Each structure stands twice: as C-alpha cells, then as structure tokens.
C-alpha cells in the first residue's frame, strides 16, 4: 500500500521556489553607493528570503497528515479576488507609492476577508503603514517607491 504524501513538502517547496527566485532577482538590482548606513536594497531582501528558506526547511521537516476532500473547505470566490489584488498591488506601487498602497491594500483585503470592523482595519492599516515608514525610511534610511502620484505631487 502506498504511503500518503506529506502536504507540507509541496508547500515548503513552493515557498522555497519563491524565495530562491526573489534572491535571484536581487542580482539584477542597481548597485547601491558604498558607505550608506544600514541594510541595503540587496541585503535586506536576501535576509528575508534566507529566513523564508529556513522556515520552508522547518515546514518540510514537520509531519502532517494529508487532508481529505471532505475535510478541506471549498475555496471561496473571495480567495481568487484576494489573489488578484495581491497581483495588482505591484502596479499600485508604481501609481500611488508604497506608503499609501500598503494601508489601502490592507483595508480592501481585510474587508473581503471579513470578520473585522472597518475602524479596526483602518487603524491597524495606518499603524502598519507608519511602522513600515519608520523602520525603512527612518531606521534603515531607504527610499521607498513614491509612485507616479507622489512624483507629480512632489512628495
């Protein structure tokens, strides 16, 4: 009798593939002038992807029983819409910039996901936007994408 496959292996392989592709993409980045403080535009994504690779290895080493079709919930149509919004997030960065795109994305996806009041979503999304701005702009001293709108407005 054939032994059931561990579903964590496929999930871990998918995560590892995305992390490896992202690491490979960092080799196409423009060089950063030497002497800038903090992690650069190349080191930080590589650090995050390295952590993802380690977590994927841990996931692959974790045993899980396969889920039967009866146990797995059906995929709601909102899941596909949320995936489409994830794909639309990148072009939104080019148009409105990173700091406004993050809270907007979080509020829209949070409403689709359901279960949280709009005020809570807005406050947490604004907090996340402020936290990302503080960490990356103030601490790491990186320039985040302003987008077309930020450039036009002179921000």
N, C-alpha and C positions, 0 to 999 in steps of 0.2 A: 504494500500500500504506500502511496506517495505521501510524503510529509507535507503539511500545509506550509506555505511560504510566509515568512515574517513580513508584514506590510511595512515595517519600519525601514527595511532595506531599500525599497523603492523611494520612499520619502527622503531618506538620507542621501541617496544617490542624486535625487533631483536638487536638493539643497546644495550639495557639493558641486554639481554641474553649474548651477547659477553662480556660486562663489568663485569657481575657477574661471568662468567667463568674465566675471567682473574684475578679477585680478588681472586677467589678460588685457582687458580694456584699459587698465591703468598704464600700460606700457605705451599707449597712444596719447597720453596727456602731454600738454605742453610743459617744457621744463620750468620749474619754479626758480627764481633767482636765489642764489645761495645767501645764507645769513638771515632768512626770515625766521622768526621765532615760532615755536610750536610744531605740531604735526602738519605736514604739507598736504597738497592736493593729491599726492600719490600715496603717502604713508598711511593716512587715516583710512581710506577705503581698503587698503591691503590689510590693515589691522582688523577692521570689521569682518572682512572676508575670511581672514585666518581664524577668527573666533567662530564664524559660521562653519568653517570646515571642521574645527574641533567638536562643535556641538553636533554636526552631522555624524561624525565618528561615534560619539557617545550614543546617539539615537540608533545607529546601525548595530551597536553592541547590546542594545536593550531588546529583550524579547517581548513580542506582542502576538497575541492570537489573531488570526485573520477574522475580519468582520463578515458575517453572513449578509446576504442581501436583505434579509428580514430585519437585522439589527441596524443597518445603515439607514439613516433618514434620507428621504428623497431630496435632491438638490433643488432648492427654491430658485425661482427665476431671478430673485434679487441678487443671488450669488453671482450670476453672469453679469448683471449690471454693475455690481461692485468691482468685478474683474475688469470690465470695460473702463470704469472710472480710474482704476489703477493705471491702465494703459494711457488714459487721457491726462493723467497727472503730469507726465513729462512735457507734453506740448503746453500745458498750462503754465509750467515754469518759464517757458520762453515768452509767454504772453504777459502774465501778471507778476512773475517773480516768485522766489521761493517762500519768503515770509508770508505773503498773503495767500499763496496756494495751499500751504500746509493747513491752516485753520479752516479754510473753505472746504478742502477735501475731507478733513476730519468731521466737520459738521454734516456734510452731504452723506458721506458713507455711514456715519453714526445714525442719521435719521433712517436710512434704508435698513440698517442692521436692526434698529428698533430697540425698545426697552429702556431708553434713557430720555429724560425730559430735555427739551430744546435748550433751556437755560443752562443745564449742566453740561451739555455738549458744547455750547458756545464758550462757556467759561474754561472748560478743560482744553478746548482747541486753542483759545487765545493764550492760555498758560503754556501750552506746548510750543506755540509759535514764538512766544517771548523766551522760553527756555532754550530753544534751538538758536535763536538770535544771540542770546547771551553767551552760550557755550562756544558757538562757532565764530561769531564776529568779535566778541569782547575777549574771550579766553584764548581761542586758537588763532585769532586775528586773520580769519579767512574772509574773502569777499564772496558773498552768496549771490547767485544769479538774481539780477534786478528785473529781468524780463523787459519786453518791449515797452510796456506801460511805465515801468519805473524809469527807463531811459528817457521816454518822452516827457515825463513829469519832472525829470531832473533829480530824482531821488538817489 
